Amino acid sequence: MWKLIIILVLVIYLLNKISIVLFRAFGRPPAPPPPFSRPQDGNIHANPNGRPGSKRGDIKGGEYVDYEEVK
C-alpha cells in the first residue's frame, strides 16, 4: 500500500515538473513590463479617484441601502 502511495506522489510530482518545463518552452512569451517614465523636475501627478483618466464628475450617487446592526 505504501509503495502505491509513494509511486503516485512521485508520478504527480514528475508530471508537474514536466508540465512547467513544457509550458515555459511552448507557451507564449511573457509580456514586457510597461515603460516607466519619471516626472520632470520632481513633479508628480496624483489622481484623487485612483483610476487613470477618470474625472471627478464621473461618479454618480448610488442607491441608499438601509441596514440593521447585528450585535
C-alpha positions as a Markdown table, in Angstrom:
| # | Residue | x | y | z |
|---|---|---|---|---|
| 1 | Met | 0.0 | 0.0 | 0.0 |
| 2 | Trp | 2.8 | 2.4 | 0.9 |
| 3 | Lys | 4.6 | 1.7 | -2.4 |
| 4 | Leu | 1.5 | 2.6 | -4.3 |
| 5 | Ile | 1.2 | 5.9 | -2.5 |
| 6 | Ile | 4.9 | 6.8 | -2.9 |
| 7 | Ile | 4.7 | 5.9 | -6.6 |
| 8 | Leu | 1.6 | 8.1 | -7.1 |
| 9 | Val | 3.2 | 11.0 | -5.3 |
| 10 | Leu | 6.3 | 10.7 | -7.5 |
| 11 | Val | 4.3 | 10.5 | -10.7 |
| 12 | Ile | 2.3 | 13.5 | -9.8 |
| 13 | Tyr | 5.4 | 15.5 | -8.9 |
| 14 | Leu | 7.2 | 14.5 | -12.1 |
| 15 | Leu | 4.1 | 15.4 | -14.2 |
| 16 | Asn | 4.0 | 18.8 | -12.5 |
| 17 | Lys | 7.7 | 19.5 | -13.2 |
| 18 | Ile | 7.4 | 18.3 | -16.8 |
| 19 | Ser | 4.3 | 20.4 | -17.5 |
| 20 | Ile | 6.1 | 23.5 | -16.1 |
| 21 | Val | 9.0 | 22.9 | -18.5 |
| 22 | Leu | 6.7 | 22.4 | -21.4 |
| 23 | Phe | 4.6 | 25.5 | -20.7 |
| 24 | Arg | 7.7 | 27.6 | -20.5 |
| 25 | Ala | 9.1 | 26.1 | -23.7 |
| 26 | Phe | 6.0 | 26.3 | -25.9 |
| 27 | Gly | 3.9 | 28.9 | -24.1 |
| 28 | Arg | 3.6 | 32.5 | -25.2 |
| 29 | Pro | 6.5 | 34.7 | -24.1 |
| 30 | Pro | 5.8 | 36.9 | -21.1 |
| 31 | Ala | 4.6 | 40.4 | -21.8 |
| 32 | Pro | 7.3 | 43.1 | -21.4 |
| 33 | Pro | 6.8 | 45.4 | -18.4 |
| 34 | Pro | 5.2 | 48.8 | -19.2 |
| 35 | Pro | 7.7 | 51.6 | -19.7 |
| 36 | Phe | 8.3 | 53.7 | -16.6 |
| 37 | Ser | 8.6 | 57.4 | -17.1 |
| 38 | Arg | 9.9 | 59.6 | -14.3 |
| 39 | Pro | 8.2 | 63.0 | -14.0 |
| 40 | Gln | 10.2 | 66.0 | -15.0 |
| 41 | Asp | 11.8 | 68.1 | -12.2 |
| 42 | Gly | 10.3 | 66.0 | -9.4 |
| 43 | Asn | 6.7 | 66.9 | -10.3 |
| 44 | Ile | 4.2 | 64.2 | -9.6 |
| 45 | His | 0.6 | 63.7 | -10.8 |
| 46 | Ala | -1.8 | 62.2 | -8.3 |
| 47 | Asn | -5.3 | 61.1 | -9.4 |
| 48 | Pro | -7.6 | 61.5 | -6.4 |
| 49 | Asn | -10.0 | 58.8 | -7.7 |
| 50 | Gly | -7.3 | 56.2 | -8.1 |
| 51 | Arg | -8.4 | 55.4 | -11.6 |
| 52 | Pro | -6.3 | 56.7 | -14.5 |
| 53 | Gly | -8.1 | 59.0 | -16.9 |
| 54 | Ser | -11.2 | 59.4 | -14.8 |
| 55 | Lys | -12.7 | 62.7 | -13.9 |
| 56 | Arg | -14.1 | 63.7 | -10.6 |
| 57 | Gly | -17.6 | 64.2 | -12.0 |
| 58 | Asp | -17.8 | 60.7 | -13.5 |
| 59 | Ile | -19.0 | 59.1 | -10.2 |
| 60 | Lys | -22.8 | 59.3 | -9.7 |
| 61 | Gly | -24.5 | 58.8 | -6.4 |
| 62 | Gly | -25.8 | 55.3 | -5.6 |
| 63 | Glu | -28.9 | 54.0 | -4.1 |
| 64 | Tyr | -29.3 | 54.2 | -0.3 |
| 65 | Val | -29.4 | 50.7 | 1.3 |
| 66 | Asp | -30.9 | 50.5 | 4.8 |
| 67 | Tyr | -29.2 | 48.1 | 7.2 |
| 68 | Glu | -29.6 | 46.7 | 10.6 |
| 69 | Glu | -26.6 | 46.5 | 13.0 |
| 70 | Val | -26.1 | 43.0 | 14.3 |
| 71 | Lys | -24.5 | 42.5 | 17.7 |
